[in-house]
Amino acid sequence: MSLDYEKYEKECEKIRKSNEKLLNQFEDWLAKKEIKQTTINKHAENIDFYINDFLLYEDTYKPEDGVLDANMFLGYWFIRKAMWASESSIKSNASSLKKFYTFMCEMGRVDEEDVEELKIIIKENMSEWLNRLRRYDNPDITEMEDVWKF
C-alpha cells in the first residue's frame, strides 16, 4: 500500500468520524423542526452518502467543501454510482442537500451566499439531471456521450 493511499485513508477516517457527529447534529436539527422520523432518516441517509462516499471518493473533502458540488453529484456521479438512482431519489437528494446546507449555514460552517447558489443550481439543473438519468437508463442509447450531452 502506498504512503499516499495510507495518508488518504487516515484522513478519510478522521473526516468520517467528524461527519458522524455532524450527521447526529443534523438529525437533531431536523427533529426540532418537527419533521417525521422517517423523513429525518431519509435525509440523514442521503447526506451520509453525499459526505462519506461522494466527497471522499477521490479526495478528502469535508462537508464544507461540497456545498457547490450538487451538479457533479446529482447530474453525473449519483446517476453512475448509485444503483438506486431514480427520479425520486435525485429529487430526494436535492431536498436533503438544501436542508443540510441550510443547517450548515445556521451553524456558521458555510456562507449563506453559497447556500443560495446551491439552491439556484438545483432549481436550474433538475430537469437536465432527470433527462440524463432517463438517457442513462435507456437501453437504446449505446453511446455514453449521448447520455451526458447538454
C-alpha positions as CSV (number, residue, x, y, z in Angstrom):
1,M,0.0,0.0,0.0
2,S,1.5,3.4,-1.0
3,L,2.1,6.0,1.6
4,D,-0.2,8.4,-0.3
5,Y,-3.0,6.0,-0.1
6,E,-2.4,5.3,3.6
7,K,-2.4,9.1,4.2
8,Y,-5.7,9.4,2.2
9,E,-7.3,6.6,4.2
10,K,-6.3,8.1,7.5
11,E,-7.7,11.5,6.6
12,C,-10.9,9.9,5.3
13,E,-11.3,8.1,8.6
14,K,-10.8,11.3,10.5
15,I,-13.4,13.1,8.3
16,R,-15.9,10.2,8.7
17,K,-15.7,10.4,12.5
18,S,-16.3,14.1,12.3
19,N,-19.1,13.5,9.8
20,E,-20.8,11.1,12.2
21,K,-21.1,13.8,14.8
22,L,-22.3,16.3,12.2
23,L,-25.0,13.9,11.0
24,N,-26.2,13.5,14.5
25,Q,-26.5,17.2,14.9
26,F,-28.3,17.4,11.6
27,E,-30.8,14.9,12.7
28,D,-31.4,16.8,15.9
29,W,-31.8,20.0,13.9
30,L,-34.4,18.3,11.7
31,A,-36.2,16.9,14.7
32,K,-36.6,20.3,16.2
33,K,-38.4,21.3,13.0
34,E,-40.9,18.6,13.8
35,I,-40.1,16.6,10.7
36,K,-41.3,12.9,10.8
37,Q,-38.6,10.4,11.9
38,T,-38.9,8.5,8.6
39,T,-38.1,11.8,6.7
40,I,-35.3,12.6,9.1
41,N,-33.8,9.1,8.4
42,K,-34.0,9.6,4.7
43,H,-32.3,13.0,4.8
44,A,-29.6,11.5,7.0
45,E,-29.1,8.6,4.7
46,N,-28.9,10.8,1.7
47,I,-26.4,13.2,3.3
48,D,-24.3,10.3,4.7
49,F,-23.9,9.0,1.1
50,Y,-23.0,12.5,-0.1
51,I,-20.4,13.4,2.6
52,N,-18.9,9.9,3.2
53,D,-19.0,8.5,-0.3
54,F,-19.1,11.2,-2.9
55,L,-17.0,13.8,-1.2
56,L,-14.4,11.2,-0.1
57,Y,-14.4,9.3,-3.4
58,E,-11.3,10.8,-5.0
59,D,-10.0,13.2,-2.3
60,T,-10.5,14.2,1.3
61,Y,-13.2,16.9,1.0
62,K,-15.1,18.0,4.1
63,P,-18.8,18.8,4.0
64,E,-18.0,22.5,3.9
65,D,-16.0,21.9,0.7
66,G,-19.0,20.3,-1.0
67,V,-21.6,23.0,-0.8
68,L,-21.4,23.8,-4.5
69,D,-20.9,20.3,-5.9
70,A,-24.6,19.4,-6.5
71,N,-24.3,19.5,-10.2
72,M,-21.5,17.0,-10.4
73,F,-23.1,14.8,-7.7
74,L,-26.7,14.7,-8.9
75,G,-26.1,15.3,-12.6
76,Y,-23.3,12.7,-13.1
77,W,-21.8,10.8,-10.1
78,F,-25.1,9.7,-8.4
79,I,-26.5,8.5,-11.7
80,R,-23.4,6.4,-12.4
81,K,-22.6,5.1,-8.9
82,A,-25.9,4.7,-7.1
83,M,-27.7,1.6,-8.3
84,W,-30.9,3.0,-6.8
85,A,-30.7,6.3,-8.8
86,S,-34.2,7.3,-9.9
87,E,-36.1,10.5,-10.5
88,S,-37.5,10.4,-6.9
89,S,-34.1,9.6,-5.4
90,I,-32.5,12.6,-7.3
91,K,-35.3,14.9,-6.1
92,S,-34.9,13.5,-2.5
93,N,-31.2,14.0,-2.5
94,A,-31.6,17.6,-3.8
95,S,-34.0,18.3,-1.0
96,S,-31.6,16.8,1.5
97,L,-28.7,18.9,0.2
98,K,-30.8,22.1,0.6
99,K,-31.7,21.2,4.2
100,F,-28.2,20.0,5.1
101,Y,-26.5,23.1,3.8
102,T,-29.1,25.4,5.4
103,F,-28.3,23.6,8.7
104,M,-24.6,24.1,8.0
105,C,-25.2,27.8,7.3
106,E,-27.0,28.2,10.6
107,M,-24.0,26.6,12.3
108,G,-21.7,29.1,10.6
109,R,-19.9,26.5,8.7
110,V,-20.8,27.6,5.2
111,D,-21.8,31.0,3.8
112,E,-25.4,32.0,3.1
113,E,-24.4,33.1,-0.4
114,D,-23.2,29.5,-1.2
115,V,-26.4,28.0,0.1
116,E,-28.4,30.3,-2.1
117,E,-26.2,29.4,-5.0
118,L,-26.8,25.7,-4.2
119,K,-30.5,26.3,-4.4
120,I,-30.2,28.0,-7.7
121,I,-28.0,25.2,-9.1
122,I,-30.6,22.6,-8.1
123,K,-33.5,24.6,-9.5
124,E,-31.9,25.4,-12.8
125,N,-30.4,21.9,-13.4
126,M,-33.1,19.5,-12.0
127,S,-34.8,18.9,-15.4
128,E,-31.5,18.2,-17.1
129,W,-30.4,15.8,-14.3
130,L,-33.7,13.9,-14.7
131,N,-33.2,13.8,-18.5
132,R,-29.7,12.4,-18.1
133,L,-31.0,9.7,-15.8
134,R,-33.6,8.8,-18.4
135,R,-30.9,8.6,-21.1
136,Y,-28.6,6.6,-18.9
137,D,-31.4,4.1,-18.2
138,N,-32.5,4.0,-21.8
139,P,-31.2,0.7,-23.4
140,D,-31.5,2.2,-26.9
141,I,-28.7,4.7,-26.1
142,T,-25.5,2.9,-26.6
143,E,-23.1,5.8,-26.8
144,M,-22.3,7.2,-23.3
145,E,-21.6,10.7,-24.8
146,D,-25.2,10.8,-25.8
147,V,-26.2,10.4,-22.1
148,W,-24.1,13.3,-20.8
149,K,-24.8,15.8,-23.6
150,F,-26.5,19.1,-22.7
